[in-house]
C-alpha cells in the first residue's frame, strides 16, 4: 500500500554550503524567523527530519540538530506519531538562567538557616 505524501508550506529559504554559519544554524534561524514573523503560525506541521533533509539536500543530522535548537527555544514540539509542530504562545515566560543566583538569594523559603564552616573555612548554609 502506498502512503500519500503530505505537503508542507515552508517559507522560501535556501541553505548556503559556502556560508560561514553551519547549515543547521542557517536552517534553525530561517525557521525561527518564519515562526516569529507569523509565516508559520501555531499548530503548523513541519516536515519530518527525513523529508526536510531530502528536500534541502542535507544530512538528517543537520535537520535534527536544527529542530532540537528550536525545541530548546520552545518554538516547536515533537510527538511520536504526530510529527513536529509549531508551538502556541507560552503562558509562562521562561526563567532566564543568568539570574538564578539573585532568585535564590531573594527567596523567602525556607525561612530558617544556619551557617557552618567546614575545615577549610568555607561557609555552608543549611536550611531547615
N, C-alpha and C positions, 0 to 999 in steps of 0.2 A: 504494500500500500504506500502510495506517495504522500508525503506531507506537503501541505501548501506552505509556501514561504510567506512570512509576514513582512509587510512593508514598514519601514521606519522613516519618519520625516526628520532626519537630522539636518541642521542648518548647513549651508555650504561651508566646507572647511578643507584645507589642504595641509598636509604634513610635509615639511621640507627636510629631506635627509641631510642636506648640507648646512642646516642651521646650527647655531651654537647650542641651542636648547635641545635636550634629548626629546625624542619623538613622543614619549609618554607624557612629558611636561607640555608639549605643544597640544596634544590631544586633550588632556585634562583641562588646560587653560581655555581652549576653544569651547569645550562643553560647559565649563563653569560660566563663561561669558554668555553663552546661549541660555543657560538656566537663569542667570541673574537678569538678563535683558528680557526675559519672558518668551523667547523663541521656543523654549522647551518648558511648557507650563507643568505645574504639579500633576503627577499621575502619568506623564508621558512615558511611554515604554521605550527603552533604549535597546539597541541590538545586542544580541548575545556577544560574548567576547570573541567567539569563533567567527561569527558573521561580520563583526566590526573589523577584525583583523584581516579577513579576506577582502572586505570592501576597500580598506585603506592600504592594503598590501604591506602590512607589518606583522610582526610576530604576535601571537596571542598574549605573551607575557607583557608586551607593550600596553595592550588594552586592559589587561588585568590590573597592572600597576596604576594606570590612569583611573580606573574605576575605584580602586582602593583609596586613592588620594581623595576622590570626590566623596566617597562614603565617609572617610575620616572627617571631612569638612561638613558632613551631614547634609549633603546636597542630593545624594541618591541612596537607594536601598535595594538590596537584592534578596529575593526569597527563592528557595529551591522550588522549581516548578512554576513559579510566577514571573520569573525574569527580573530584570533590573528596571527600576522606575525612578523618575524624579520625585523627590520627597516634597511634601507640602511645607508650609511655613512652620517653624518651631514655635511652640507655645512658651517655652522657657529658653531664654538666651543661654548659650554655652558659657560656662565659667572659664575664664582665661587662666591658664596655669601660671602665668607670670606673676600673679598677685596672690598666690596661695598662702604665703607667709603672713601677710597682713590679715587675711581672712582668719587664720588660726589664732593670731595674736589678739584679734578683736572678739573672738568667740567667747561667750559667757558660760558655756557648759563644758566640762564640769566646773562648778564654782570654786571648789577647794583644791588647792595644790600644795605640794610640799617640795622644797628644794633640797637636794642632797648633793654631795660632792663625791666623785669617785677618787681612787688613789692618785690619779694624775691631776686632780684639781678641777676637772670638768664638772659643770653644774648639770645635774639631772633633775628634771621636774617630773613629779608623779601626780597624776590627777586621781582623785577619789571622790 
